[in-house]
Amino acid sequence: MSDINSIVNRQREYFNKGETLEITFRVNALKKLKKAIKENENEIFKALKSDLNKASFEAYMTEVGIVLDEIDHIIRNVGKWSRKRRVRTPLAHFKSTSFIFSEPHGVVLIMSPWNYPFQLTLAPLLGAIAGGNCVIVKPSAYSAATSSLIEKIIRECFEEKYIAVISGGRAANQELLQENFDYIFFTGSVSIGKNVMEAASKNLTPVTLELGGKSPCIVDLDVDIDLAARRIVWGKCLNSGQTCVAPDYLYVRKEIKDSLIAAMKKYIIKFYGKEPCRNDEFPRIVNEKHFNRLRELMKNGRLVAGGDVNPDTLQISPTIIEDISWDDPVMQEEIFGPIMPVLEYGKISEVIEEVNRHPKPLALYLFTNNKEVENQILNRISFGGGCVNDTVVHLATSHMPFGGAGESGMGGYHGKWSFDTFTRQKSVLKKSTLVDIKLRYAPYGEKLKLLKKIMG
């Protein structure tokens, strides 16, 4: 029996004892984790700097701060979310009462990615704790420093029979997926997500898949060009474009394309200087494999900004490419880097038709002050989530679910939706023993007319 199998079995034994069901237990676990995060804040910053060259400000804004805010929100509300809810009972069930219970799945697996290695590991973990589960966490091997620190924090906070961290690469992932979990939460690429779902199907294990895709950024005629450029550059260059909800490509009204590109070039320089590859605050590409992949994607089209690379630091300058078609390699896959291909359009109907020809995106961004255009885009294009007149920030809230659509993912989380993801709804009808209406029992005879009156 492998170590992983032993851990799963010990967690299942511990879960069956019922200790994680107590709300006080869950809240105390969340408080303990929050305390450890705050105590290790500088170490988290150092790890994210090592893995991705993230500045402390960006690390707090996109990783640590989001997790701390989510912990506070869950602690305030988990008691309310966990209460059994009484619901209406049909007349046909007289005399009865009906309840819905939120119960934990049991032993769950969380597999997290390397691009936001702290936030995308801890945020789903909070939901799993709040739901009363035992958890095995598998962080990414690519973000080695952060993953190692997460393992240290969790080992110091929790016993392995409750929450365990499994390190390693592909072999460890494959071994984990052979186990029979009660739920799997995966964040990563579409291709690996398909493998996770296939493995889960063998045990009929339910899954949440947080994947990705090509998220369009549509800029209409009626916009504040300077403001749009500033927010687009920020969203695209955050974590050097290694963000699942980054604006992947620009779809801009042809009349303002040149003005928008000029404004974007201005803000690239303003944010990161004339040589972003020498800017110590500009994140690097996670490894040489992805660095070389991105360099290949820059070979088509006409470079109008950026294009500089630094092989020593694995940095790539924010890059804008024109004269791109849907057939070019850069439009065939999620970019996941600081490269912005630009397409132009004449009518908004062209955008709707073209975006709908491709898999549903994880995010969509629309810059417009035209209400009719806004309604057309929001009502006729299916996507996971997004913003009107901004980028990326829609995921930084505990008051809306975050998740994909179609190939970009299934299921959602954050706030109450994290709790819902890591619990299942158990319906219970409690029947009175004082009354027993004989209508339902055989023989049925001429009872059908009366049954129709009762059931409508």
C-alpha angles and dihedrals in degrees: 000000000000125000089249092052090049091052092049091050093048091049091050091051091049093046091052090059088069099228094128091056094075112096091216089057092052094047092048090051091052092048091050091051092048091052091050092049092052092047091050097041096117091046089052090052091051092049093050089047090052095047101039108001090247116173114236091247093054091043092055095041096050104026122014100032094049091052094048092048090049092050091053092048093050094046090053094050111027093092091056094044092051098054118109110253123221113219135185120282122214117246089243088069096054120178100031145102125220129212138180119213125194107220128180119253092231120232110017135185123219116193113188135190134236103241097075095012098169101040097040091050099043100039095063090039089061090056091048092051092046089051093055099248135142110238142208112197122202111188123189122276089214092068093050100163095049093042091052091050092049089053090051093049094047093046090053093048104040143029115249091241087066106032123005134178121216116199128197141078136267096328091056090048092052093048091050092051090056090064123091105244126177092227137004125206113191131182118185145072126348092242094053090041089060090053091050092050092048091052092046091051091064089068096029087243114170116236144196112209119195103187133150144229141168106318112197125220108205119196116192129199097259102066144112095254096197094050092044091051092050094051094043093051090048093050094044097046098043105120086000090291093304093128123116090220097042114130098264099193138003121241105188135176105256095232092064101031096104093045092049094048091049090052092047091052089052092054094045088059093042093051101038108013130240091299108042090171088067094045111109091204094057111094121239131229109268098242145349094265093060091039091058092044090056092048089057091052090058094061097085127067130017119305110227099166137016121349093154118131136188112206091187094059097024090235124148121194118238102274132200120196127191132187091051126151132195088255095062118103092244088064095047098071142023105279100213093188142077095284120118117191113198126218124179132212140188103204130029089231088067090057093049092049095047097045090048090054089067134059116290110272126233091229139014128195124197126187111196143118091204110105093200092054090047092052093048094052096043095045101040104039121066116215139148098253140308151155140272110222095357142058137234098348095101090082095055097083137087091209100071131047119248119212147112140264128227111334092359091070149286131249129022141234147183124106115349090358090061089054091047092049093054096044134055128220113246115195120208129182116196113204125206117241092205095075130037115179108208096207095099096054126091140284090067099187111152096348097110096089092053091046091053091052091052097043097037 
